[in-house]
């Protein structure tokens, strides 16, 4: 089978897709960090900019004694739901660049 497996939430109020690769990465993280990232995605997916034909990146942080800085690659085209493609750890300077460029997830902690 050549297609990429994706997961869509069964909840009718959640309108986004998560690629298998993202699920795999979340499972490799501690449960607290993974849950926090999932919550940030749910809290912010409606505010993501729509751009046709290009993937985009947004930065985020899981706050705590040892903060976890990350970036998420996603597609968010007009007429479709956002698709989250990848998550990668980043350093604090890269995260601050995302904040400066207003491309950081809003946290509600």
C-alpha positions in Angstrom: 0.0 0.0 0.0 1.5 3.3 -1.1 -0.7 5.8 0.8 0.3 7.5 4.0 -1.7 6.6 7.0 -3.3 9.5 8.8 -5.4 9.8 12.0 -8.5 12.0 12.2 -10.1 12.5 15.6 -13.5 10.9 15.9 -14.7 14.0 17.8 -16.9 16.0 15.4 -15.6 19.2 16.9 -12.0 18.6 16.1 -11.3 19.4 12.4 -7.7 18.4 11.8 -5.6 15.4 10.7 -2.4 14.0 12.3 0.0 12.1 10.1 1.3 8.7 11.4 4.8 10.2 11.7 3.5 12.7 14.3 1.8 10.0 16.3 5.0 8.0 16.2 7.0 11.0 17.5 4.5 11.8 20.2 4.7 8.2 21.4 8.4 8.5 21.8 8.1 11.5 24.1 7.2 11.4 27.8 3.4 11.2 28.3 3.3 14.7 29.9 5.1 16.3 27.0 3.1 14.5 24.4 -0.2 15.4 26.1 0.8 19.0 26.3 1.7 19.2 22.6 -1.6 17.5 21.7 -3.4 20.1 23.8 -1.6 23.0 22.1 -2.5 21.6 18.7 -6.2 21.4 19.8 -6.1 24.9 21.2 -4.5 26.5 18.2 -5.4 24.6 15.0 -8.3 27.0 14.1 -5.9 30.0 14.2 -3.3 28.6 11.7 -2.7 30.6 8.6 -4.1 29.1 5.3 -1.5 28.8 2.5 -2.2 26.8 -0.6 0.6 24.5 -1.9 3.2 24.9 0.9 3.8 23.3 4.2 4.3 25.7 7.1 6.1 25.6 10.5 5.0 26.8 13.9 7.1 26.8 17.1 6.0 25.7 20.5 7.2 25.0 24.0 6.2 22.7 26.8 7.0 24.7 29.9 8.6 23.2 33.0 11.8 22.7 34.8 13.4 21.4 31.6 11.4 23.1 28.8 10.9 21.2 25.6 11.1 23.4 22.5 9.6 22.1 19.3 8.4 23.0 15.8 5.5 21.4 13.9 5.3 21.2 10.2 1.7 21.3 8.8 -0.4 21.9 5.7 -3.4 24.2 6.0 -4.9 24.9 2.6 -8.2 26.7 1.9 -11.1 24.3 1.8 -9.4 21.6 3.8 -8.6 20.8 7.5 -5.0 21.3 8.8 -2.8 18.2 8.5 0.1 18.0 11.0 3.0 16.3 9.3 6.1 16.4 11.6 7.4 17.4 15.0 11.0 18.2 15.7 12.9 19.5 18.7 14.5 22.9 18.4 16.7 25.1 20.5 15.5 28.2 22.5 16.9 30.6 19.9 14.9 29.1 17.1 11.8 29.2 19.3 12.4 32.9 20.0 12.6 33.5 16.3 9.2 31.9 16.0 7.9 34.2 18.6 9.4 37.3 16.9 7.8 36.2 13.6 4.4 35.6 15.3 4.6 31.9 14.4 4.4 30.4 17.9 1.6 28.4 19.4 -0.3 30.2 22.1 -0.2 28.4 25.5 -2.9 28.6 28.1 -1.0 27.3 31.1 
